[in-house]
Amino acid sequence: LHMPMEPHANKDRYPKNYIIRTDMPEALIRSRLSDSLADIPYVQGVNNHMGSKATEDRRLMSIVLEEMRAKNLFFIDSLVTSKSICHETARANHVPFAQRNVFLDNVNSRKYIENQFQELAQKARENGKAIGIGHARPLTWQILKEQLPKLENEGYEILTIKDLLSSSAP
């Protein structure tokens, strides 16, 4: 589930009926999460869409991550702010956690996205693993279909997030 969360900028651009905001009461945060999760069959985890303000807010992220633990889901931080408290909050709540290494398609152009795949491969070489996040856009899907077999031919193993987290478990 790619869950919309409150950003610092352009807050009023997004409909208030689906985004999780820092000023919401706890019951509404839990309800909004539950409703969103119910809309996605076979959901295994959540990551934040936007959320620069939300992922810096300890109260909100504690509620979100308590819900992840209760539902046996992982959390992936899109890492849209250097002040994110998601990692420490996930650890405190015993929630499987990772964060993205590369945004694949912040610019919707072939050259940019292909370069981002190269950066993703470089980070995987350096760190043993890397997580890329992209949008469900036609160009991103097309390049994904081209890049994944190429990366596998170069010796990279492509895993789901759940499998990546399982292989990283202590």
N, C-alpha and C positions, 0 to 999 in steps of 0.2 A: 504494500500500500504506500503510495507516494502522498503523504498527508500534508496538506497545506497548513503552514504555521506562520504566525505573525512575523513580518519583516520590520526592520527599522524604517525603511523608506517605502513610499507608495502604499501605505496601509489602507488608505481609503479606496484604492483601485480594485480591491478584491471583495466579493460579496461576503457579508458578515455571517451568512447562514451556513458556511462550510469551513471556514478557516478557524484554527485554534488560536485564540488570543490570550495574552498574559493577564488580561483583566477579567477573564471568565471565572465564574464560580466552579469549584471542583466538580460538582455533579454534571455541569454542562460539558466540561472537558471530557469526562468519562463517557457521557452519552454520545457526544460527537464522535469520539474514537470508536465506540461500539457500533454506531450506525454505519460509519465508514468501513469498518472491518466486515460488517455483515454484507456489504455490497460487493465484496471481492471474494469469490469462491477460492478455496484452497490457499488463502493468504498464509505466508510463513513468517513475514516480518514487515517492518515499517521503516520508511525513511522520511525525513522532512523535506517538503517542498518549500523553498524559501526559508523562513524561520530564523533570520538573524537575531531578532529580538527574543523570540520564543526559546531558542536553544541556549540563550544566555540566562534564562530565568529558572532558578533552582526549583521554585515551587511548581511551576508548570511541568518541567521536565521530570520531576519526581513523580508527579501524577501519571504522566504519559508512560514512564518506565515501570511504574507499579502495574499498570494495565498490561504492558508487554510481558512482564513476569507472570501475571495471573493467567494470561492466555498462551503462555509458552511460545512467545514470538521473539525474534531478534530485532535489533534496532541498528540502522545504518545512518550515521550522521553525514549529511551532505556537506558538512563543514563550510557553511556559508559565512561564518564569522570565526575569527581567531580567538574569541572569548567564549566559545562553546564550552558548556559544562556537561555535555552529554556523556563523555567517556567516564568521568568520575561518577556520575549519577547512575549510569548503567552498571558499573562495577559494584557500587553500593547496593544496587537492587538485584544483583546476580542475573543480569540480562545479557545474553550473547550480543556482542557489539563489534562494530567495525566502522571505519570512516572512509569516505571516498578519497581516492588519490588524484583522479583526473575527471574534470567535466569534459565530456566528449564533444558537446555541440552547443556551447554558449553562443557560437557564431554558426549560423546555418549555411555553411559553404563546404563544398567537397574538400578543398585544400585544407581548410582549418580542421575539419573532423579527421581527415587522414593523418594530419600532423599530431592530433591529440591521441590517436591510436598508437603512433610511434612513441609518444611520451609515456603512454600507459605501459607499453612493452618495456621501455627503458626502466621505469619504476619497478616493474615486476622482476627484471634482471637484477636490479640493485637490492631489492628487499625480499625477493622470493615469492612475492605476491603483490597484486595491485587491484584496486577496485575502480572501475570507471562507471560514471553515471551519465546517462543521456536521456533525451526526450523521445517520445513515440512520434517521431516525425518521419515522413517518407524517406528523406535523404539519409537520416541517421540509420533507419532500418536497412536501406540499400547498402550503405557502407559497412554496416555490421555484418550483413550476409557475405560481403566480400572479404572483410578483415579476419573474421573468426577462423575460416579454413586456412588462411595464410599464416596466422599466428600458430595454429596447431601444427602446420607443416614445419614451422621454425622451432618446434619443440615445446611450445607453451601449452599448458593444460588449462582448458576453460572449465570453470566450475560455477555452480550456482552459489549464491551467497551462503545458503544453509550448509552446503558441502564445504565451502571455504572455512566457515566458522567451525565446523566439526573437525576439519583437519588441523585447525589451529588450537583446538582445545588442549589445555594442560594435561 
